[in-house]
Amino acid sequence: MRGPLERALQRLRHEDAALLVMQSVVGMTYEELAKLQRISVGAIRARLFRARRELARRYEEEGGEW
């Protein structure tokens, strides 16, 4: 059975989930992500901020506790 974090991650937009995984699990830097996505570092930071916020909201909806 999947836990609340996995369920929350799967409910994110694919692009947001991919950015979170590449940064948090793979360890890519903001600069590497920006180059890969062909956008500015500031845009990457903003996208990751929004993706983390959405992940936290969905995590709580899935019954996750901090």
Residue pairs with C-beta under 8 A, 6 or more apart in sequence:
2 10
3 64
4 59
4 62
4 63
4 64
5 59
5 62
5 64
7 58
7 62
8 55
8 58
8 59
8 61
8 62
8 64
9 17
9 20
9 21
9 55
10 17
11 58
11 62
12 20
12 51
12 54
12 55
12 58
15 47
16 47
16 50
16 51
16 54
16 55
17 51
19 33
19 37
19 44
19 47
19 48
19 51
20 48
20 51
20 52
20 55
22 28
22 33
22 36
23 29
23 30
23 33
23 48
28 36
30 41
30 44
30 45
30 48
31 41
33 44
34 40
34 41
34 43
34 44
37 43
37 44
